[in-house]
Amino acid sequence: MGEAKRRKEALGEKYGQEKNILPWVPITKTQAQQIYKLTTRVSWIAIGVLIAVWLTVRFIGPAFGWWEVY
């Protein structure tokens, strides 16, 4: 009998399922990687938006006379 068959018999229904990161956190390793990719992408998008807003306020705003608020 091969190792895979022994492991399948020992684990039963849990055979082939991913383990959670921590026992009390219901997130698998694959889900954690997907969350990491999503948060990284959203962070870069937020940085891009922040730069666009800053450039608008810094350069385009004064062109319309918005700098005379003081």
PDB file of N, CA, C and O in Angstrom:
ATOM      1  N   MET A   1       0.851  -1.179   0.000  1.00  0.00           N
ATOM      2  CA  MET A   1       0.000   0.000   0.000  1.00  0.00           C
ATOM      3  C   MET A   1       0.894   1.239   0.000  1.00  0.00           C
ATOM      4  O   MET A   1       1.863   1.316   0.756  1.00  0.00           O
ATOM      5  N   GLY A   2       0.565   2.194  -0.843  1.00  0.00           N
ATOM      6  CA  GLY A   2       1.372   3.397  -0.967  1.00  0.00           C
ATOM      7  C   GLY A   2       1.081   4.406   0.133  1.00  0.00           C
ATOM      8  O   GLY A   2       0.078   4.328   0.842  1.00  0.00           O
ATOM      9  N   GLU A   3       1.987   5.342   0.242  1.00  0.00           N
ATOM     10  CA  GLU A   3       1.853   6.390   1.260  1.00  0.00           C
ATOM     11  C   GLU A   3       0.588   7.219   1.061  1.00  0.00           C
ATOM     12  O   GLU A   3      -0.077   7.575   2.033  1.00  0.00           O
ATOM     13  N   ALA A   4       0.253   7.526  -0.180  1.00  0.00           N
ATOM     14  CA  ALA A   4      -0.938   8.335  -0.456  1.00  0.00           C
ATOM     15  C   ALA A   4      -2.204   7.619   0.002  1.00  0.00           C
ATOM     16  O   ALA A   4      -3.113   8.243   0.550  1.00  0.00           O
ATOM     17  N   LYS A   5      -2.259   6.322  -0.221  1.00  0.00           N
ATOM     18  CA  LYS A   5      -3.445   5.560   0.214  1.00  0.00           C
ATOM     19  C   LYS A   5      -3.540   5.539   1.735  1.00  0.00           C
ATOM     20  O   LYS A   5      -4.628   5.679   2.293  1.00  0.00           O
ATOM     21  N   ARG A   6      -2.407   5.364   2.407  1.00  0.00           N
ATOM     22  CA  ARG A   6      -2.405   5.377   3.879  1.00  0.00           C
ATOM     23  C   ARG A   6      -2.876   6.736   4.396  1.00  0.00           C
ATOM     24  O   ARG A   6      -3.677   6.825   5.327  1.00  0.00           O
ATOM     25  N   ARG A   7      -2.362   7.777   3.776  1.00  0.00           N
ATOM     26  CA  ARG A   7      -2.740   9.122   4.204  1.00  0.00           C
ATOM     27  C   ARG A   7      -4.227   9.358   3.950  1.00  0.00           C
ATOM     28  O   ARG A   7      -4.905   9.972   4.774  1.00  0.00           O
ATOM     29  N   LYS A   8      -4.742   8.874   2.814  1.00  0.00           N
ATOM     30  CA  LYS A   8      -6.153   9.040   2.488  1.00  0.00           C
ATOM     31  C   LYS A   8      -7.032   8.309   3.491  1.00  0.00           C
ATOM     32  O   LYS A   8      -8.068   8.831   3.903  1.00  0.00           O
ATOM     33  N   GLU A   9      -6.638   7.129   3.878  1.00  0.00           N
ATOM     34  CA  GLU A   9      -7.408   6.379   4.870  1.00  0.00           C
ATOM     35  C   GLU A   9      -7.341   7.042   6.238  1.00  0.00           C
ATOM     36  O   GLU A   9      -8.326   7.044   6.976  1.00  0.00           O
ATOM     37  N   ALA A  10      -6.199   7.598   6.577  1.00  0.00           N
ATOM     38  CA  ALA A  10      -6.033   8.222   7.902  1.00  0.00           C
ATOM     39  C   ALA A  10      -6.834   9.531   7.996  1.00  0.00           C
ATOM     40  O   ALA A  10      -7.442   9.815   9.028  1.00  0.00           O
ATOM     41  N   LEU A  11      -6.831  10.319   6.924  1.00  0.00           N
ATOM     42  CA  LEU A  11      -7.504  11.616   6.959  1.00  0.00           C
ATOM     43  C   LEU A  11      -8.999  11.517   6.661  1.00  0.00           C
ATOM     44  O   LEU A  11      -9.768  12.363   7.119  1.00  0.00           O
ATOM     45  N   GLY A  12      -9.416  10.539   5.930  1.00  0.00           N
ATOM     46  CA  GLY A  12     -10.836  10.387   5.616  1.00  0.00           C
ATOM     47  C   GLY A  12     -11.344  11.506   4.729  1.00  0.00           C
ATOM     48  O   GLY A  12     -10.815  11.717   3.638  1.00  0.00           O
ATOM     49  N   GLU A  13     -12.369  12.232   5.182  1.00  0.00           N
ATOM     50  CA  GLU A  13     -12.977  13.299   4.386  1.00  0.00           C
ATOM     51  C   GLU A  13     -12.059  14.505   4.213  1.00  0.00           C
ATOM     52  O   GLU A  13     -12.214  15.258   3.252  1.00  0.00           O
ATOM     53  N   LYS A  14     -11.124  14.700   5.107  1.00  0.00           N
ATOM     54  CA  LYS A  14     -10.246  15.866   5.045  1.00  0.00           C
ATOM     55  C   LYS A  14      -9.103  15.689   4.046  1.00  0.00           C
ATOM     56  O   LYS A  14      -8.306  16.608   3.859  1.00  0.00           O
ATOM     57  N   TYR A  15      -9.009  14.529   3.403  1.00  0.00           N
ATOM     58  CA  TYR A  15      -7.935  14.271   2.447  1.00  0.00           C
ATOM     59  C   TYR A  15      -8.068  15.200   1.242  1.00  0.00           C
ATOM     60  O   TYR A  15      -9.140  15.285   0.642  1.00  0.00           O
ATOM     61  N   GLY A  16      -7.010  15.884   0.888  1.00  0.00           N
ATOM     62  CA  GLY A  16      -6.989  16.768  -0.265  1.00  0.00           C
ATOM     63  C   GLY A  16      -7.459  18.183   0.022  1.00  0.00           C
ATOM     64  O   GLY A  16      -7.380  19.043  -0.855  1.00  0.00           O
ATOM     65  N   GLN A  17      -7.941  18.444   1.214  1.00  0.00           N
ATOM     66  CA  GLN A  17      -8.384  19.791   1.561  1.00  0.00           C
ATOM     67  C   GLN A  17      -7.215  20.577   2.151  1.00  0.00           C
ATOM     68  O   GLN A  17      -6.344  20.025   2.825  1.00  0.00           O
ATOM     69  N   GLU A  18      -7.224  21.859   1.882  1.00  0.00           N
ATOM     70  CA  GLU A  18      -6.156  22.707   2.409  1.00  0.00           C
ATOM     71  C   GLU A  18      -6.346  22.951   3.899  1.00  0.00           C
ATOM     72  O   GLU A  18      -7.464  22.968   4.414  1.00  0.00           O
ATOM     73  N   LYS A  19      -5.229  23.137   4.565  1.00  0.00           N
ATOM     74  CA  LYS A  19      -5.286  23.476   5.986  1.00  0.00           C
ATOM     75  C   LYS A  19      -5.457  24.977   6.144  1.00  0.00           C
ATOM     76  O   LYS A  19      -5.091  25.758   5.265  1.00  0.00           O
ATOM     77  N   ASN A  20      -6.021  25.365   7.279  1.00  0.00           N
ATOM     78  CA  ASN A  20      -6.154  26.789   7.581  1.00  0.00           C
ATOM     79  C   ASN A  20      -4.801  27.344   8.010  1.00  0.00           C
ATOM     80  O   ASN A  20      -3.904  26.601   8.408  1.00  0.00           O
ATOM     81  N   ILE A  21      -4.676  28.655   7.922  1.00  0.00           N
ATOM     82  CA  ILE A  21      -3.429  29.301   8.345  1.00  0.00           C
ATOM     83  C   ILE A  21      -3.209  29.040   9.833  1.00  0.00           C
ATOM     84  O   ILE A  21      -2.147  28.576  10.246  1.00  0.00           O
ATOM     85  N   LEU A  22      -4.207  29.340  10.607  1.00  0.00           N
ATOM     86  CA  LEU A  22      -4.199  29.084  12.047  1.00  0.00           C
ATOM     87  C   LEU A  22      -5.488  28.335  12.378  1.00  0.00           C
ATOM     88  O   LEU A  22      -6.485  28.497  11.674  1.00  0.00           O
ATOM     89  N   PRO A  23      -5.490  27.538  13.411  1.00  0.00           N
ATOM     90  CA  PRO A  23      -6.698  26.766  13.723  1.00  0.00           C
ATOM     91  C   PRO A  23      -7.937  27.629  13.972  1.00  0.00           C
ATOM     92  O   PRO A  23      -9.049  27.200  13.666  1.00  0.00           O
ATOM     93  N   TRP A  24      -7.769  28.823  14.515  1.00  0.00           N
ATOM     94  CA  TRP A  24      -8.918  29.667  14.843  1.00  0.00           C
ATOM     95  C   TRP A  24      -9.262  30.666  13.735  1.00  0.00           C
ATOM     96  O   TRP A  24     -10.224  31.421  13.875  1.00  0.00           O
ATOM     97  N   VAL A  25      -8.506  30.689  12.647  1.00  0.00           N
ATOM     98  CA  VAL A  25      -8.766  31.584  11.524  1.00  0.00           C
ATOM     99  C   VAL A  25      -9.258  30.740  10.344  1.00  0.00           C
ATOM    100  O   VAL A  25      -8.508  29.910   9.831  1.00  0.00           O
ATOM    101  N   PRO A  26     -10.501  30.938   9.909  1.00  0.00           N
ATOM    102  CA  PRO A  26     -11.042  30.104   8.829  1.00  0.00           C
ATOM    103  C   PRO A  26     -10.609  30.544   7.429  1.00  0.00           C
ATOM    104  O   PRO A  26     -11.444  30.697   6.537  1.00  0.00           O
ATOM    105  N   ILE A  27      -9.305  30.746   7.240  1.00  0.00           N
ATOM    106  CA  ILE A  27      -8.772  31.167   5.949  1.00  0.00           C
ATOM    107  C   ILE A  27      -7.671  30.192   5.553  1.00  0.00           C
ATOM    108  O   ILE A  27      -6.757  29.919   6.331  1.00  0.00           O
ATOM    109  N   THR A  28      -7.772  29.665   4.321  1.00  0.00           N
ATOM    110  CA  THR A  28      -6.749  28.743   3.844  1.00  0.00           C
ATOM    111  C   THR A  28      -5.558  29.527   3.295  1.00  0.00           C
ATOM    112  O   THR A  28      -5.617  30.748   3.147  1.00  0.00           O
ATOM    113  N   LYS A  29      -4.491  28.815   2.999  1.00  0.00           N
ATOM    114  CA  LYS A  29      -3.291  29.478   2.485  1.00  0.00           C
ATOM    115  C   LYS A  29      -3.544  30.122   1.124  1.00  0.00           C
ATOM    116  O   LYS A  29      -3.047  31.215   0.854  1.00  0.00           O
ATOM    117  N   THR A  30      -4.306  29.458   0.275  1.00  0.00           N
ATOM    118  CA  THR A  30      -4.616  30.021  -1.040  1.00  0.00           C
ATOM    119  C   THR A  30      -5.450  31.287  -0.905  1.00  0.00           C
ATOM    120  O   THR A  30      -5.215  32.268  -1.611  1.00  0.00           O
ATOM    121  N   GLN A  31      -6.425  31.266   0.000  1.00  0.00           N
ATOM    122  CA  GLN A  31      -7.242  32.467   0.222  1.00  0.00           C
ATOM    123  C   GLN A  31      -6.387  33.604   0.765  1.00  0.00           C
ATOM    124  O   GLN A  31      -6.596  34.761   0.400  1.00  0.00           O
ATOM    125  N   ALA A  32      -5.437  33.294   1.624  1.00  0.00           N
ATOM    126  CA  ALA A  32      -4.550  34.323   2.166  1.00  0.00           C
ATOM    127  C   ALA A  32      -3.707  34.948   1.056  1.00  0.00           C
ATOM    128  O   ALA A  32      -3.482  36.158   1.055  1.00  0.00           O
ATOM    129  N   GLN A  33      -3.244  34.134   0.120  1.00  0.00           N
ATOM    130  CA  GLN A  33      -2.474  34.674  -1.001  1.00  0.00           C
ATOM    131  C   GLN A  33      -3.337  35.578  -1.870  1.00  0.00           C
ATOM    132  O   GLN A  33      -2.872  36.622  -2.330  1.00  0.00           O
ATOM    133  N   GLN A  34      -4.581  35.192  -2.098  1.00  0.00           N
ATOM    134  CA  GLN A  34      -5.486  36.015  -2.896  1.00  0.00           C
ATOM    135  C   GLN A  34      -5.783  37.341  -2.198  1.00  0.00           C
ATOM    136  O   GLN A  34      -5.834  38.385  -2.848  1.00  0.00           O
ATOM    137  N   ILE A  35      -5.979  37.306  -0.889  1.00  0.00           N
ATOM    138  CA  ILE A  35      -6.218  38.530  -0.122  1.00  0.00           C
ATOM    139  C   ILE A  35      -4.996  39.441  -0.193  1.00  0.00           C
ATOM    140  O   ILE A  35      -5.130  40.657  -0.332  1.00  0.00           O
ATOM    141  N   TYR A  36      -3.800  38.847  -0.097  1.00  0.00           N
ATOM    142  CA  TYR A  36      -2.557  39.615  -0.178  1.00  0.00           C
ATOM    143  C   TYR A  36      -2.443  40.312  -1.538  1.00  0.00           C
ATOM    144  O   TYR A  36      -2.108  41.495  -1.603  1.00  0.00           O
ATOM    145  N   LYS A  37      -2.724  39.577  -2.627  1.00  0.00           N
ATOM    146  CA  LYS A  37      -2.659  40.171  -3.960  1.00  0.00           C
ATOM    147  C   LYS A  37      -3.682  41.303  -4.109  1.00  0.00           C
ATOM    148  O   LYS A  37      -3.373  42.352  -4.674  1.00  0.00           O
ATOM    149  N   LEU A  38      -4.890  41.088  -3.606  1.00  0.00           N
ATOM    150  CA  LEU A  38      -5.937  42.101  -3.712  1.00  0.00           C
ATOM    151  C   LEU A  38      -5.564  43.365  -2.942  1.00  0.00           C
ATOM    152  O   LEU A  38      -5.702  44.470  -3.467  1.00  0.00           O
ATOM    153  N   THR A  39      -5.094  43.215  -1.704  1.00  0.00           N
ATOM    154  CA  THR A  39      -4.743  44.396  -0.914  1.00  0.00           C
ATOM    155  C   THR A  39      -3.553  45.136  -1.511  1.00  0.00           C
ATOM    156  O   THR A  39      -3.486  46.363  -1.440  1.00  0.00           O
ATOM    157  N   THR A  40      -2.613  44.399  -2.099  1.00  0.00           N
ATOM    158  CA  THR A  40      -1.480  45.059  -2.749  1.00  0.00           C
ATOM    159  C   THR A  40      -1.949  45.871  -3.947  1.00  0.00           C
ATOM    160  O   THR A  40      -1.520  47.009  -4.138  1.00  0.00           O
ATOM    161  N   ARG A  41      -2.830  45.286  -4.755  1.00  0.00           N
ATOM    162  CA  ARG A  41      -3.346  45.993  -5.931  1.00  0.00           C
ATOM    163  C   ARG A  41      -4.141  47.229  -5.516  1.00  0.00           C
ATOM    164  O   ARG A  41      -3.979  48.296  -6.109  1.00  0.00           O
ATOM    165  N   VAL A  42      -4.988  47.098  -4.518  1.00  0.00           N
ATOM    166  CA  VAL A  42      -5.795  48.228  -4.046  1.00  0.00           C
ATOM    167  C   VAL A  42      -4.891  49.321  -3.478  1.00  0.00           C
ATOM    168  O   VAL A  42      -5.159  50.507  -3.672  1.00  0.00           O
ATOM    169  N   SER A  43      -3.838  48.937  -2.787  1.00  0.00           N
ATOM    170  CA  SER A  43      -2.903  49.933  -2.240  1.00  0.00           C
ATOM    171  C   SER A  43      -2.245  50.742  -3.354  1.00  0.00           C
ATOM    172  O   SER A  43      -2.140  51.964  -3.251  1.00  0.00           O
ATOM    173  N   TRP A  44      -1.798  50.068  -4.423  1.00  0.00           N
ATOM    174  CA  TRP A  44      -1.170  50.784  -5.526  1.00  0.00           C
ATOM    175  C   TRP A  44      -2.169  51.693  -6.232  1.00  0.00           C
ATOM    176  O   TRP A  44      -1.812  52.790  -6.661  1.00  0.00           O
ATOM    177  N   ILE A  45      -3.404  51.252  -6.356  1.00  0.00           N
ATOM    178  CA  ILE A  45      -4.438  52.100  -6.957  1.00  0.00           C
ATOM    179  C   ILE A  45      -4.665  53.338  -6.092  1.00  0.00           C
ATOM    180  O   ILE A  45      -4.797  54.446  -6.611  1.00  0.00           O
ATOM    181  N   ALA A  46      -4.710  53.146  -4.768  1.00  0.00           N
ATOM    182  CA  ALA A  46      -4.904  54.279  -3.853  1.00  0.00           C
ATOM    183  C   ALA A  46      -3.731  55.249  -3.931  1.00  0.00           C
ATOM    184  O   ALA A  46      -3.932  56.462  -3.876  1.00  0.00           O
ATOM    185  N   ILE A  47      -2.528  54.741  -4.055  1.00  0.00           N
ATOM    186  CA  ILE A  47      -1.356  55.616  -4.192  1.00  0.00           C
ATOM    187  C   ILE A  47      -1.465  56.425  -5.484  1.00  0.00           C
ATOM    188  O   ILE A  47      -1.170  57.620  -5.489  1.00  0.00           O
ATOM    189  N   GLY A  48      -1.883  55.789  -6.575  1.00  0.00           N
ATOM    190  CA  GLY A  48      -2.057  56.487  -7.847  1.00  0.00           C
ATOM    191  C   GLY A  48      -3.107  57.578  -7.762  1.00  0.00           C
ATOM    192  O   GLY A  48      -2.914  58.672  -8.291  1.00  0.00           O
ATOM    193  N   VAL A  49      -4.220  57.287  -7.098  1.00  0.00           N
ATOM    194  CA  VAL A  49      -5.276  58.291  -6.923  1.00  0.00           C
ATOM    195  C   VAL A  49      -4.771  59.445  -6.071  1.00  0.00           C
ATOM    196  O   VAL A  49      -5.044  60.607  -6.373  1.00  0.00           O
ATOM    197  N   LEU A  50      -4.044  59.134  -5.018  1.00  0.00           N
ATOM    198  CA  LEU A  50      -3.487  60.178  -4.155  1.00  0.00           C
ATOM    199  C   LEU A  50      -2.554  61.101  -4.940  1.00  0.00           C
ATOM    200  O   LEU A  50      -2.603  62.320  -4.774  1.00  0.00           O
ATOM    201  N   ILE A  51      -1.718  60.531  -5.782  1.00  0.00           N
ATOM    202  CA  ILE A  51      -0.805  61.338  -6.596  1.00  0.00           C
ATOM    203  C   ILE A  51      -1.595  62.196  -7.583  1.00  0.00           C
ATOM    204  O   ILE A  51      -1.273  63.366  -7.786  1.00  0.00           O
ATOM    205  N   ALA A  52      -2.627  61.617  -8.196  1.00  0.00           N
ATOM    206  CA  ALA A  52      -3.441  62.380  -9.152  1.00  0.00           C
ATOM    207  C   ALA A  52      -4.134  63.548  -8.467  1.00  0.00           C
ATOM    208  O   ALA A  52      -4.175  64.649  -9.015  1.00  0.00           O
ATOM    209  N   VAL A  53      -4.674  63.326  -7.288  1.00  0.00           N
ATOM    210  CA  VAL A  53      -5.336  64.404  -6.542  1.00  0.00           C
ATOM    211  C   VAL A  53      -4.317  65.466  -6.149  1.00  0.00           C
ATOM    212  O   VAL A  53      -4.590  66.661  -6.260  1.00  0.00           O
ATOM    213  N   TRP A  54      -3.155  65.040  -5.695  1.00  0.00           N
ATOM    214  CA  TRP A  54      -2.127  66.000  -5.301  1.00  0.00           C
ATOM    215  C   TRP A  54      -1.698  66.853  -6.492  1.00  0.00           C
ATOM    216  O   TRP A  54      -1.562  68.070  -6.364  1.00  0.00           O
ATOM    217  N   LEU A  55      -1.483  66.224  -7.652  1.00  0.00           N
ATOM    218  CA  LEU A  55      -1.090  66.983  -8.837  1.00  0.00           C
ATOM    219  C   LEU A  55      -2.184  67.960  -9.257  1.00  0.00           C
ATOM    220  O   LEU A  55      -1.900  69.079  -9.686  1.00  0.00           O
ATOM    221  N   THR A  56      -3.431  67.529  -9.131  1.00  0.00           N
ATOM    222  CA  THR A  56      -4.543  68.421  -9.479  1.00  0.00           C
ATOM    223  C   THR A  56      -4.565  69.629  -8.566  1.00  0.00           C
ATOM    224  O   THR A  56      -4.687  70.760  -9.037  1.00  0.00           O
ATOM    225  N   VAL A  57      -4.450  69.408  -7.278  1.00  0.00           N
ATOM    226  CA  VAL A  57      -4.487  70.513  -6.321  1.00  0.00           C
ATOM    227  C   VAL A  57      -3.258  71.391  -6.466  1.00  0.00           C
ATOM    228  O   VAL A  57      -3.354  72.613  -6.362  1.00  0.00           O
ATOM    229  N   ARG A  58      -2.117  70.791  -6.702  1.00  0.00           N
ATOM    230  CA  ARG A  58      -0.853  71.529  -6.732  1.00  0.00           C
ATOM    231  C   ARG A  58      -0.683  72.365  -7.998  1.00  0.00           C
ATOM    232  O   ARG A  58      -0.236  73.510  -7.928  1.00  0.00           O
ATOM    233  N   PHE A  59      -1.036  71.800  -9.157  1.00  0.00           N
ATOM    234  CA  PHE A  59      -0.745  72.481 -10.418  1.00  0.00           C
ATOM    235  C   PHE A  59      -1.977  73.016 -11.138  1.00  0.00           C
ATOM    236  O   PHE A  59      -1.946  74.132 -11.657  1.00  0.00           O
ATOM    237  N   ILE A  60      -3.030  72.266 -11.178  1.00  0.00           N
ATOM    238  CA  ILE A  60      -4.213  72.703 -11.910  1.00  0.00           C
ATOM    239  C   ILE A  60      -5.025  73.699 -11.087  1.00  0.00           C
ATOM    240  O   ILE A  60      -5.580  74.649 -11.640  1.00  0.00           O
ATOM    241  N   GLY A  61      -5.100  73.497  -9.797  1.00  0.00           N
ATOM    242  CA  GLY A  61      -5.846  74.396  -8.921  1.00  0.00           C
ATOM    243  C   GLY A  61      -5.386  75.838  -9.005  1.00  0.00           C
ATOM    244  O   GLY A  61      -6.220  76.723  -9.196  1.00  0.00           O
ATOM    245  N   PRO A  62      -4.092  76.117  -8.871  1.00  0.00           N
ATOM    246  CA  PRO A  62      -3.628  77.504  -8.981  1.00  0.00           C
ATOM    247  C   PRO A  62      -3.879  78.124 -10.357  1.00  0.00           C
ATOM    248  O   PRO A  62      -4.012  79.343 -10.462  1.00  0.00           O
ATOM    249  N   ALA A  63      -3.944  77.320 -11.396  1.00  0.00           N
ATOM    250  CA  ALA A  63      -4.203  77.859 -12.734  1.00  0.00           C
ATOM    251  C   ALA A  63      -5.598  78.472 -12.819  1.00  0.00           C
ATOM    252  O   ALA A  63      -5.830  79.372 -13.626  1.00  0.00           O
ATOM    253  N   PHE A  64      -6.524  77.995 -11.994  1.00  0.00           N
ATOM    254  CA  PHE A  64      -7.877  78.546 -11.970  1.00  0.00           C
ATOM    255  C   PHE A  64      -8.046  79.598 -10.885  1.00  0.00           C
ATOM    256  O   PHE A  64      -9.161  80.075 -10.670  1.00  0.00           O
ATOM    257  N   GLY A  65      -6.970  79.977 -10.190  1.00  0.00           N
ATOM    258  CA  GLY A  65      -7.042  81.007  -9.191  1.00  0.00           C
ATOM    259  C   GLY A  65      -7.487  80.516  -7.827  1.00  0.00           C
ATOM    260  O   GLY A  65      -7.907  81.315  -6.990  1.00  0.00           O
ATOM    261  N   TRP A  66      -7.406  79.243  -7.595  1.00  0.00           N
ATOM    262  CA  TRP A  66      -7.831  78.695  -6.308  1.00  0.00           C
ATOM    263  C   TRP A  66      -6.810  78.921  -5.204  1.00  0.00           C
ATOM    264  O   TRP A  66      -7.089  78.635  -4.040  1.00  0.00           O
ATOM    265  N   TRP A  67      -5.645  79.423  -5.545  1.00  0.00           N
ATOM    266  CA  TRP A  67      -4.596  79.604  -4.548  1.00  0.00           C
ATOM    267  C   TRP A  67      -4.810  80.876  -3.731  1.00  0.00           C
ATOM    268  O   TRP A  67      -4.126  81.073  -2.727  1.00  0.00           O
ATOM    269  N   GLU A  68      -5.735  81.738  -4.132  1.00  0.00           N
ATOM    270  CA  GLU A  68      -5.960  82.988  -3.437  1.00  0.00           C
ATOM    271  C   GLU A  68      -6.937  82.847  -2.272  1.00  0.00           C
ATOM    272  O   GLU A  68      -7.593  83.819  -1.896  1.00  0.00           O
ATOM    273  N   VAL A  69      -7.040  81.667  -1.707  1.00  0.00           N
ATOM    274  CA  VAL A  69      -7.951  81.418  -0.606  1.00  0.00           C
ATOM    275  C   VAL A  69      -7.412  82.054   0.678  1.00  0.00           C
ATOM    276  O   VAL A  69      -8.201  82.427   1.547  1.00  0.00           O
ATOM    277  N   TYR A  70      -6.120  82.184   0.817  1.00  0.00           N
ATOM    278  CA  TYR A  70      -5.518  82.675   2.050  1.00  0.00           C
ATOM    279  C   TYR A  70      -5.907  84.102   2.307  1.00  0.00           C
ATOM    280  O   TYR A  70      -5.491  84.685   3.308  1.00  0.00           O
TER     281      TYR A  70
END
